Amino acid sequence: MASGLETYVNHTVSIITSDGRNFVGTLKGFDQTINLILDDSHERVYSMTQGVEQVVLGLHIIRGDNVAIIGELDDDVDSKLKLRSIRAEPLSAVTH
């Protein structure tokens, strides 16, 4: 997985963690255990009543053992989303 992450460096990525959180930011680096460094990042908090709240984090590190999914985000499509009008249940934690 680490070798595939090289193509995401300096691109906007969305990361879902095993505890059900969603982080978006610019991937600045990673190591062999998939610890991730995000810049200009924020967490998207989903709610059925208030829409999506974006909590600004700035520079943020995510431990590799907590990463469930990582993917590149299309900035053009993402900028057109009206996050405050999106209602969704928060993700549950991953269970084994």
Biopython code that builds the backbone (N, CA, C, O; Angstrom):
import numpy as np
from Bio.PDB.StructureBuilder import StructureBuilder

atoms = [
    (1, "MET", "N", (0.825, -1.198, 0.000)),
    (1, "MET", "CA", (0.000, 0.000, 0.000)),
    (1, "MET", "C", (0.862, 1.252, 0.000)),
    (1, "MET", "O", (0.502, 2.245, -0.632)),
    (2, "ALA", "N", (1.986, 1.225, 0.693)),
    (2, "ALA", "CA", (2.816, 2.425, 0.805)),
    (2, "ALA", "C", (3.295, 2.903, -0.558)),
    (2, "ALA", "O", (3.320, 4.108, -0.811)),
    (3, "SER", "N", (3.674, 1.987, -1.440)),
    (3, "SER", "CA", (4.174, 2.415, -2.745)),
    (3, "SER", "C", (3.082, 3.095, -3.566)),
    (3, "SER", "O", (3.384, 3.996, -4.349)),
    (4, "GLY", "N", (1.831, 2.692, -3.412)),
    (4, "GLY", "CA", (0.725, 3.322, -4.120)),
    (4, "GLY", "C", (0.402, 4.709, -3.606)),
    (4, "GLY", "O", (-0.186, 5.515, -4.327)),
    (5, "LEU", "N", (0.775, 4.998, -2.379)),
    (5, "LEU", "CA", (0.495, 6.309, -1.798)),
    (5, "LEU", "C", (1.354, 7.412, -2.394)),
    (5, "LEU", "O", (0.997, 8.586, -2.302)),
    (6, "GLU", "N", (2.473, 7.058, -3.001)),
    (6, "GLU", "CA", (3.360, 8.074, -3.577)),
    (6, "GLU", "C", (2.638, 8.944, -4.599)),
    (6, "GLU", "O", (2.942, 10.130, -4.725)),
    (7, "THR", "N", (1.693, 8.375, -5.325)),
    (7, "THR", "CA", (0.965, 9.149, -6.335)),
    (7, "THR", "C", (0.011, 10.162, -5.708)),
    (7, "THR", "O", (-0.420, 11.098, -6.381)),
    (8, "TYR", "N", (-0.327, 9.990, -4.419)),
    (8, "TYR", "CA", (-1.246, 10.901, -3.730)),
    (8, "TYR", "C", (-0.533, 12.076, -3.064)),
    (8, "TYR", "O", (-1.191, 13.031, -2.652)),
    (9, "VAL", "N", (0.785, 12.032, -2.949)),
    (9, "VAL", "CA", (1.521, 13.103, -2.280)),
    (9, "VAL", "C", (1.286, 14.426, -3.010)),
    (9, "VAL", "O", (1.369, 14.492, -4.236)),
    (10, "ASN", "N", (0.997, 15.465, -2.249)),
    (10, "ASN", "CA", (0.668, 16.813, -2.721)),
    (10, "ASN", "C", (-0.668, 16.881, -3.462)),
    (10, "ASN", "O", (-0.916, 17.824, -4.213)),
    (11, "HIS", "N", (-1.523, 15.884, -3.252)),
    (11, "HIS", "CA", (-2.885, 15.888, -3.773)),
    (11, "HIS", "C", (-3.864, 15.874, -2.596)),
    (11, "HIS", "O", (-3.510, 15.469, -1.489)),
    (12, "THR", "N", (-5.084, 16.314, -2.845)),
    (12, "THR", "CA", (-6.117, 16.288, -1.819)),
    (12, "THR", "C", (-6.640, 14.860, -1.685)),
    (12, "THR", "O", (-7.004, 14.222, -2.673)),
    (13, "VAL", "N", (-6.671, 14.376, -0.457)),
    (13, "VAL", "CA", (-7.150, 13.020, -0.191)),
    (13, "VAL", "C", (-8.253, 13.054, 0.865)),
    (13, "VAL", "O", (-8.356, 13.987, 1.662)),
    (14, "SER", "N", (-9.066, 12.013, 0.843)),
    (14, "SER", "CA", (-10.067, 11.780, 1.873)),
    (14, "SER", "C", (-9.679, 10.493, 2.583)),
    (14, "SER", "O", (-9.383, 9.486, 1.940)),
    (15, "ILE", "N", (-9.681, 10.532, 3.903)),
    (15, "ILE", "CA", (-9.269, 9.380, 4.700)),
    (15, "ILE", "C", (-10.390, 9.040, 5.668)),
    (15, "ILE", "O", (-10.888, 9.905, 6.388)),
    (16, "ILE", "N", (-10.777, 7.782, 5.678)),
    (16, "ILE", "CA", (-11.728, 7.290, 6.662)),
    (16, "ILE", "C", (-10.945, 6.409, 7.622)),
    (16, "ILE", "O", (-10.221, 5.506, 7.203)),
    (17, "THR", "N", (-11.096, 6.677, 8.906)),
    (17, "THR", "CA", (-10.359, 5.933, 9.920)),
    (17, "THR", "C", (-11.216, 4.791, 10.467)),
    (17, "THR", "O", (-12.432, 4.759, 10.275)),
    (18, "SER", "N", (-10.565, 3.870, 11.144)),
    (18, "SER", "CA", (-11.278, 2.704, 11.658)),
    (18, "SER", "C", (-12.292, 3.065, 12.750)),
    (18, "SER", "O", (-13.162, 2.257, 13.072)),
    (19, "ASP", "N", (-12.188, 4.265, 13.317)),
    (19, "ASP", "CA", (-13.192, 4.705, 14.289)),
    (19, "ASP", "C", (-14.304, 5.522, 13.643)),
    (19, "ASP", "O", (-15.122, 6.117, 14.345)),
    (20, "GLY", "N", (-14.344, 5.557, 12.300)),
    (20, "GLY", "CA", (-15.451, 6.168, 11.570)),
    (20, "GLY", "C", (-15.328, 7.648, 11.302)),
    (20, "GLY", "O", (-16.321, 8.280, 10.942)),
    (21, "ARG", "N", (-14.149, 8.231, 11.463)),
    (21, "ARG", "CA", (-13.963, 9.663, 11.198)),
    (21, "ARG", "C", (-13.516, 9.871, 9.758)),
    (21, "ARG", "O", (-12.907, 8.986, 9.158)),
    (22, "ASN", "N", (-13.822, 11.053, 9.200)),
    (22, "ASN", "CA", (-13.474, 11.379, 7.819)),
    (22, "ASN", "C", (-12.628, 12.644, 7.818)),
    (22, "ASN", "O", (-13.082, 13.709, 8.236)),
    (23, "PHE", "N", (-11.392, 12.515, 7.342)),
    (23, "PHE", "CA", (-10.467, 13.645, 7.254)),
    (23, "PHE", "C", (-10.186, 13.949, 5.791)),
    (23, "PHE", "O", (-10.058, 13.041, 4.969)),
    (24, "VAL", "N", (-10.091, 15.234, 5.475)),
    (24, "VAL", "CA", (-9.763, 15.677, 4.117)),
    (24, "VAL", "C", (-8.615, 16.661, 4.228)),
    (24, "VAL", "O", (-8.633, 17.548, 5.082)),
    (25, "GLY", "N", (-7.607, 16.509, 3.362)),
    (25, "GLY", "CA", (-6.477, 17.422, 3.369)),
    (25, "GLY", "C", (-5.476, 17.058, 2.295)),
    (25, "GLY", "O", (-5.675, 16.105, 1.541)),
    (26, "THR", "N", (-4.402, 17.820, 2.229)),
    (26, "THR", "CA", (-3.332, 17.572, 1.265)),
    (26, "THR", "C", (-2.327, 16.618, 1.883)),
    (26, "THR", "O", (-1.731, 16.923, 2.917)),
    (27, "LEU", "N", (-2.134, 15.463, 1.255)),
    (27, "LEU", "CA", (-1.172, 14.489, 1.759)),
    (27, "LEU", "C", (0.235, 15.021, 1.528)),
    (27, "LEU", "O", (0.642, 15.251, 0.389)),
    (28, "LYS", "N", (0.970, 15.214, 2.609)),
    (28, "LYS", "CA", (2.333, 15.740, 2.515)),
    (28, "LYS", "C", (3.389, 14.664, 2.670)),
    (28, "LYS", "O", (4.520, 14.836, 2.214)),
    (29, "GLY", "N", (3.038, 13.561, 3.305)),
    (29, "GLY", "CA", (4.015, 12.502, 3.472)),
    (29, "GLY", "C", (3.435, 11.328, 4.226)),
    (29, "GLY", "O", (2.337, 11.398, 4.778)),
    (30, "PHE", "N", (4.206, 10.230, 4.236)),
    (30, "PHE", "CA", (3.812, 9.015, 4.933)),
    (30, "PHE", "C", (5.065, 8.194, 5.197)),
    (30, "PHE", "O", (6.128, 8.468, 4.640)),
    (31, "ASP", "N", (4.929, 7.195, 6.045)),
    (31, "ASP", "CA", (6.065, 6.308, 6.307)),
    (31, "ASP", "C", (5.673, 4.857, 6.050)),
    (31, "ASP", "O", (4.583, 4.580, 5.550)),
    (32, "GLN", "N", (6.565, 3.935, 6.393)),
    (32, "GLN", "CA", (6.348, 2.527, 6.075)),
    (32, "GLN", "C", (5.178, 1.911, 6.844)),
    (32, "GLN", "O", (4.678, 0.858, 6.448)),
    (33, "THR", "N", (4.732, 2.537, 7.924)),
    (33, "THR", "CA", (3.580, 2.022, 8.660)),
    (33, "THR", "C", (2.303, 2.801, 8.335)),
    (33, "THR", "O", (1.313, 2.707, 9.061)),
    (34, "ILE", "N", (2.329, 3.562, 7.252)),
    (34, "ILE", "CA", (1.192, 4.333, 6.731)),
    (34, "ILE", "C", (0.758, 5.444, 7.686)),
    (34, "ILE", "O", (-0.390, 5.883, 7.625)),
    (35, "ASN", "N", (1.649, 5.910, 8.566)),
    (35, "ASN", "CA", (1.361, 7.141, 9.299)),
    (35, "ASN", "C", (1.294, 8.247, 8.245)),
    (35, "ASN", "O", (2.182, 8.351, 7.398)),
    (36, "LEU", "N", (0.251, 9.068, 8.294)),
    (36, "LEU", "CA", (0.008, 10.069, 7.254)),
    (36, "LEU", "C", (0.150, 11.484, 7.800)),
    (36, "LEU", "O", (-0.258, 11.763, 8.927)),
    (37, "ILE", "N", (0.723, 12.367, 7.009)),
    (37, "ILE", "CA", (0.815, 13.783, 7.348)),
    (37, "ILE", "C", (-0.077, 14.542, 6.380)),
    (37, "ILE", "O", (0.132, 14.507, 5.168)),
    (38, "LEU", "N", (-1.075, 15.230, 6.926)),
    (38, "LEU", "CA", (-1.991, 16.040, 6.123)),
    (38, "LEU", "C", (-1.764, 17.508, 6.427)),
    (38, "LEU", "O", (-1.530, 17.886, 7.575)),
    (39, "ASP", "N", (-1.834, 18.336, 5.390)),
    (39, "ASP", "CA", (-1.751, 19.784, 5.560)),
    (39, "ASP", "C", (-3.077, 20.382, 5.093)),
    (39, "ASP", "O", (-3.791, 19.769, 4.299)),
    (40, "ASP", "N", (-3.402, 21.565, 5.579)),
    (40, "ASP", "CA", (-4.672, 22.228, 5.239)),
    (40, "ASP", "C", (-5.832, 21.262, 5.404)),
    (40, "ASP", "O", (-6.689, 21.152, 4.527)),
    (41, "SER", "N", (-5.856, 20.568, 6.521)),
    (41, "SER", "CA", (-6.843, 19.500, 6.698)),
    (41, "SER", "C", (-8.038, 19.951, 7.526)),
    (41, "SER", "O", (-7.990, 20.939, 8.259)),
    (42, "HIS", "N", (-9.103, 19.187, 7.375)),
    (42, "HIS", "CA", (-10.290, 19.365, 8.201)),
    (42, "HIS", "C", (-10.971, 18.012, 8.372)),
    (42, "HIS", "O", (-10.790, 17.097, 7.569)),
    (43, "GLU", "N", (-11.750, 17.911, 9.426)),
    (43, "GLU", "CA", (-12.552, 16.717, 9.654)),
    (43, "GLU", "C", (-13.985, 17.046, 9.263)),
    (43, "GLU", "O", (-14.505, 18.111, 9.598)),
    (44, "ARG", "N", (-14.607, 16.131, 8.560)),
    (44, "ARG", "CA", (-16.014, 16.285, 8.211)),
    (44, "ARG", "C", (-16.841, 15.453, 9.185)),
    (44, "ARG", "O", (-16.695, 14.234, 9.276)),
    (45, "VAL", "N", (-17.713, 16.151, 9.908)),
    (45, "VAL", "CA", (-18.554, 15.506, 10.912)),
    (45, "VAL", "C", (-19.973, 15.460, 10.362)),
    (45, "VAL", "O", (-20.583, 16.495, 10.094)),
    (46, "TYR", "N", (-20.486, 14.255, 10.199)),
    (46, "TYR", "CA", (-21.800, 14.053, 9.597)),
    (46, "TYR", "C", (-22.882, 14.003, 10.668)),
    (46, "TYR", "O", (-22.652, 13.531, 11.781)),
    (47, "SER", "N", (-24.072, 14.499, 10.312)),
    (47, "SER", "CA", (-25.196, 14.535, 11.234)),
    (47, "SER", "C", (-26.499, 14.426, 10.441)),
    (47, "SER", "O", (-26.577, 14.890, 9.304)),
    (48, "MET", "N", (-27.501, 13.825, 11.030)),
    (48, "MET", "CA", (-28.816, 13.733, 10.388)),
    (48, "MET", "C", (-29.616, 15.014, 10.556)),
    (48, "MET", "O", (-30.595, 15.218, 9.838)),
    (49, "THR", "N", (-29.231, 15.877, 11.477)),
    (49, "THR", "CA", (-30.015, 17.079, 11.751)),
    (49, "THR", "C", (-29.352, 18.371, 11.295)),
    (49, "THR", "O", (-30.052, 19.327, 10.962)),
    (50, "GLN", "N", (-28.019, 18.427, 11.271)),
    (50, "GLN", "CA", (-27.341, 19.695, 11.018)),
    (50, "GLN", "C", (-26.531, 19.728, 9.735)),
    (50, "GLN", "O", (-25.914, 20.753, 9.447)),
    (51, "GLY", "N", (-26.501, 18.685, 8.969)),
    (51, "GLY", "CA", (-25.644, 18.667, 7.801)),
    (51, "GLY", "C", (-24.212, 18.381, 8.190)),
    (51, "GLY", "O", (-23.931, 17.990, 9.323)),
    (52, "VAL", "N", (-23.309, 18.577, 7.252)),
    (52, "VAL", "CA", (-21.902, 18.252, 7.476)),
    (52, "VAL", "C", (-21.177, 19.476, 8.040)),
    (52, "VAL", "O", (-21.202, 20.557, 7.451)),
    (53, "GLU", "N", (-20.543, 19.283, 9.175)),
    (53, "GLU", "CA", (-19.720, 20.337, 9.786)),
    (53, "GLU", "C", (-18.259, 20.048, 9.442)),
    (53, "GLU", "O", (-17.819, 18.901, 9.504)),
    (54, "GLN", "N", (-17.512, 21.090, 9.079)),
    (54, "GLN", "CA", (-16.097, 20.939, 8.783)),
    (54, "GLN", "C", (-15.286, 21.587, 9.903)),
    (54, "GLN", "O", (-15.342, 22.800, 10.103)),
    (55, "VAL", "N", (-14.535, 20.766, 10.625)),
    (55, "VAL", "CA", (-13.704, 21.237, 11.728)),
    (55, "VAL", "C", (-12.278, 21.412, 11.206)),
    (55, "VAL", "O", (-11.627, 20.434, 10.839)),
    (56, "VAL", "N", (-11.800, 22.633, 11.172)),
    (56, "VAL", "CA", (-10.470, 22.930, 10.641)),
    (56, "VAL", "C", (-9.402, 22.399, 11.602)),
    (56, "VAL", "O", (-9.455, 22.650, 12.806)),
    (57, "LEU", "N", (-8.430, 21.661, 11.048)),
    (57, "LEU", "CA", (-7.352, 21.071, 11.843)),
    (57, "LEU", "C", (-5.979, 21.603, 11.464)),
    (57, "LEU", "O", (-5.073, 21.610, 12.297)),
    (58, "GLY", "N", (-5.807, 22.049, 10.220)),
    (58, "GLY", "CA", (-4.492, 22.504, 9.768)),
    (58, "GLY", "C", (-3.582, 21.324, 9.505)),
    (58, "GLY", "O", (-3.963, 20.388, 8.803)),
    (59, "LEU", "N", (-2.364, 21.361, 10.069)),
    (59, "LEU", "CA", (-1.422, 20.250, 9.932)),
    (59, "LEU", "C", (-1.860, 19.143, 10.883)),
    (59, "LEU", "O", (-2.053, 19.383, 12.074)),
    (60, "HIS", "N", (-2.016, 17.927, 10.356)),
    (60, "HIS", "CA", (-2.582, 16.834, 11.158)),
    (60, "HIS", "C", (-1.881, 15.529, 10.805)),
    (60, "HIS", "O", (-1.569, 15.277, 9.641)),
    (61, "ILE", "N", (-1.635, 14.701, 11.821)),
    (61, "ILE", "CA", (-1.014, 13.394, 11.615)),
    (61, "ILE", "C", (-2.018, 12.314, 11.991)),
    (61, "ILE", "O", (-2.660, 12.391, 13.038)),
    (62, "ILE", "N", (-2.151, 11.308, 11.132)),
    (62, "ILE", "CA", (-3.046, 10.186, 11.385)),
    (62, "ILE", "C", (-2.202, 8.925, 11.486)),
    (62, "ILE", "O", (-1.419, 8.619, 10.587)),
    (63, "ARG", "N", (-2.364, 8.195, 12.584)),
    (63, "ARG", "CA", (-1.616, 6.947, 12.769)),
    (63, "ARG", "C", (-2.040, 5.912, 11.732)),
    (63, "ARG", "O", (-3.225, 5.751, 11.439)),
    (64, "GLY", "N", (-1.058, 5.224, 11.191)),
    (64, "GLY", "CA", (-1.315, 4.245, 10.149)),
    (64, "GLY", "C", (-2.213, 3.111, 10.573)),
    (64, "GLY", "O", (-2.985, 2.607, 9.757)),
    (65, "ASP", "N", (-2.140, 2.686, 11.835)),
    (65, "ASP", "CA", (-2.985, 1.573, 12.275)),
    (65, "ASP", "C", (-4.446, 1.971, 12.430)),
    (65, "ASP", "O", (-5.295, 1.122, 12.704)),
    (66, "ASN", "N", (-4.748, 3.258, 12.256)),
    (66, "ASN", "CA", (-6.122, 3.744, 12.336)),
    (66, "ASN", "C", (-6.717, 4.034, 10.961)),
    (66, "ASN", "O", (-7.894, 4.382, 10.876)),
    (67, "VAL", "N", (-5.942, 3.901, 9.876)),
    (67, "VAL", "CA", (-6.421, 4.201, 8.528)),
    (67, "VAL", "C", (-7.195, 3.002, 7.979)),
    (67, "VAL", "O", (-6.668, 1.891, 7.912)),
    (68, "ALA", "N", (-8.450, 3.236, 7.588)),
    (68, "ALA", "CA", (-9.260, 2.187, 6.969)),
    (68, "ALA", "C", (-9.252, 2.335, 5.451)),
    (68, "ALA", "O", (-9.043, 1.358, 4.732)),
    (69, "ILE", "N", (-9.480, 3.567, 4.956)),
    (69, "ILE", "CA", (-9.555, 3.834, 3.519)),
    (69, "ILE", "C", (-8.905, 5.179, 3.228)),
    (69, "ILE", "O", (-9.067, 6.132, 3.990)),
    (70, "ILE", "N", (-8.170, 5.253, 2.121)),
    (70, "ILE", "CA", (-7.628, 6.526, 1.655)),
    (70, "ILE", "C", (-7.838, 6.605, 0.148)),
    (70, "ILE", "O", (-7.627, 5.630, -0.573)),
    (71, "GLY", "N", (-8.254, 7.772, -0.314)),
    (71, "GLY", "CA", (-8.463, 7.948, -1.740)),
    (71, "GLY", "C", (-8.292, 9.394, -2.133)),
    (71, "GLY", "O", (-8.459, 10.299, -1.317)),
    (72, "GLU", "N", (-7.953, 9.606, -3.406)),
    (72, "GLU", "CA", (-7.791, 10.967, -3.909)),
    (72, "GLU", "C", (-9.162, 11.609, -4.081)),
    (72, "GLU", "O", (-10.111, 10.955, -4.512)),
    (73, "LEU", "N", (-9.261, 12.883, -3.744)),
    (73, "LEU", "CA", (-10.500, 13.638, -3.838)),
    (73, "LEU", "C", (-10.458, 14.519, -5.080)),
    (73, "LEU", "O", (-9.451, 15.178, -5.338)),
    (74, "ASP", "N", (-11.523, 14.537, -5.839)),
    (74, "ASP", "CA", (-11.633, 15.413, -7.003)),
    (74, "ASP", "C", (-12.037, 16.801, -6.506)),
    (74, "ASP", "O", (-13.182, 17.004, -6.100)),
    (75, "ASP", "N", (-11.109, 17.753, -6.536)),
    (75, "ASP", "CA", (-11.357, 19.093, -5.990)),
    (75, "ASP", "C", (-12.515, 19.799, -6.683)),
    (75, "ASP", "O", (-13.273, 20.514, -6.028)),
    (76, "ASP", "N", (-12.669, 19.617, -7.991)),
    (76, "ASP", "CA", (-13.756, 20.278, -8.725)),
    (76, "ASP", "C", (-15.118, 19.778, -8.264)),
    (76, "ASP", "O", (-16.021, 20.574, -8.010)),
    (77, "VAL", "N", (-15.266, 18.478, -8.156)),
    (77, "VAL", "CA", (-16.536, 17.900, -7.707)),
    (77, "VAL", "C", (-16.793, 18.270, -6.255)),
    (77, "VAL", "O", (-17.913, 18.635, -5.897)),
    (78, "ASP", "N", (-15.766, 18.180, -5.414)),
    (78, "ASP", "CA", (-15.924, 18.468, -3.999)),
    (78, "ASP", "C", (-16.327, 19.920, -3.752)),
    (78, "ASP", "O", (-17.120, 20.193, -2.851)),
    (79, "SER", "N", (-15.795, 20.850, -4.534)),
    (79, "SER", "CA", (-16.116, 22.265, -4.336)),
    (79, "SER", "C", (-17.572, 22.582, -4.686)),
    (79, "SER", "O", (-18.102, 23.600, -4.242)),
    (80, "LYS", "N", (-18.217, 21.732, -5.468)),
    (80, "LYS", "CA", (-19.616, 21.951, -5.859)),
    (80, "LYS", "C", (-20.603, 21.367, -4.851)),
    (80, "LYS", "O", (-21.801, 21.637, -4.938)),
    (81, "LEU", "N", (-20.120, 20.575, -3.900)),
    (81, "LEU", "CA", (-21.010, 19.982, -2.901)),
    (81, "LEU", "C", (-21.489, 21.037, -1.914)),
    (81, "LEU", "O", (-20.713, 21.887, -1.478)),
    (82, "LYS", "N", (-22.752, 20.979, -1.569)),
    (82, "LYS", "CA", (-23.314, 21.857, -0.539)),
    (82, "LYS", "C", (-23.370, 21.043, 0.748)),
    (82, "LYS", "O", (-24.399, 20.464, 1.094)),
    (83, "LEU", "N", (-22.243, 21.014, 1.447)),
    (83, "LEU", "CA", (-22.094, 20.133, 2.599)),
    (83, "LEU", "C", (-23.100, 20.433, 3.706)),
    (83, "LEU", "O", (-23.541, 19.514, 4.397)),
    (84, "ARG", "N", (-23.470, 21.688, 3.886)),
    (84, "ARG", "CA", (-24.416, 22.035, 4.959)),
    (84, "ARG", "C", (-25.800, 21.445, 4.705)),
    (84, "ARG", "O", (-26.591, 21.308, 5.638)),
    (85, "SER", "N", (-26.103, 21.094, 3.455)),
    (85, "SER", "CA", (-27.423, 20.526, 3.158)),
    (85, "SER", "C", (-27.411, 19.001, 3.107)),
    (85, "SER", "O", (-28.462, 18.383, 2.938)),
    (86, "ILE", "N", (-26.237, 18.388, 3.249)),
    (86, "ILE", "CA", (-26.137, 16.924, 3.220)),
    (86, "ILE", "C", (-26.398, 16.388, 4.622)),
    (86, "ILE", "O", (-25.762, 16.799, 5.593)),
    (87, "ARG", "N", (-27.346, 15.463, 4.702)),
    (87, "ARG", "CA", (-27.677, 14.809, 5.970)),
    (87, "ARG", "C", (-27.261, 13.345, 5.861)),
    (87, "ARG", "O", (-27.611, 12.672, 4.892)),
    (88, "ALA", "N", (-26.521, 12.854, 6.842)),
    (88, "ALA", "CA", (-26.072, 11.474, 6.824)),
    (88, "ALA", "C", (-25.765, 11.011, 8.236)),
    (88, "ALA", "O", (-25.341, 11.793, 9.087)),
    (89, "GLU", "N", (-25.985, 9.735, 8.466)),
    (89, "GLU", "CA", (-25.608, 9.134, 9.742)),
    (89, "GLU", "C", (-24.083, 9.111, 9.847)),
    (89, "GLU", "O", (-23.410, 8.825, 8.856)),
    (90, "PRO", "N", (-23.524, 9.402, 11.015)),
    (90, "PRO", "CA", (-22.082, 9.246, 11.178)),
    (90, "PRO", "C", (-21.696, 7.787, 10.971)),
    (90, "PRO", "O", (-22.486, 6.887, 11.256)),
    (91, "LEU", "N", (-20.480, 7.550, 10.475)),
    (91, "LEU", "CA", (-20.001, 6.187, 10.273)),
    (91, "LEU", "C", (-19.749, 5.522, 11.612)),
    (91, "LEU", "O", (-19.335, 6.171, 12.572)),
    (92, "SER", "N", (-19.999, 4.234, 11.668)),
    (92, "SER", "CA", (-19.686, 3.461, 12.866)),
    (92, "SER", "C", (-18.237, 3.038, 12.821)),
    (92, "SER", "O", (-17.607, 3.044, 11.764)),
    (93, "ALA", "N", (-17.718, 2.674, 13.966)),
    (93, "ALA", "CA", (-16.345, 2.148, 14.027)),
    (93, "ALA", "C", (-16.293, 0.795, 13.346)),
    (93, "ALA", "O", (-17.283, 0.066, 13.311)),
    (94, "VAL", "N", (-15.124, 0.466, 12.804)),
    (94, "VAL", "CA", (-14.914, -0.839, 12.170)),
    (94, "VAL", "C", (-14.863, -1.888, 13.272)),
    (94, "VAL", "O", (-14.150, -1.726, 14.263)),
    (95, "THR", "N", (-15.625, -2.965, 13.093)),
    (95, "THR", "CA", (-15.594, -4.060, 14.062)),
    (95, "THR", "C", (-15.057, -5.308, 13.382)),
    (95, "THR", "O", (-15.316, -5.547, 12.202)),
    (96, "HIS", "N", (-14.318, -6.087, 14.126)),
    (96, "HIS", "CA", (-13.720, -7.302, 13.570)),
    (96, "HIS", "C", (-14.406, -8.514, 14.121)),
    (96, "HIS", "O", (-14.046, -9.639, 13.774)),
]
sb = StructureBuilder()
sb.init_structure("model")
sb.init_model(0)
sb.init_chain("A")
sb.init_seg("    ")
for serial, (resi, resn, name, xyz) in enumerate(atoms, 1):
    if name == "N":
        sb.init_residue(resn, " ", resi, " ")
    sb.init_atom(name, np.array(xyz, "f"), 0.0, 1.0, " ", f" {name:<3s}", serial, name[0])
structure = sb.get_structure()
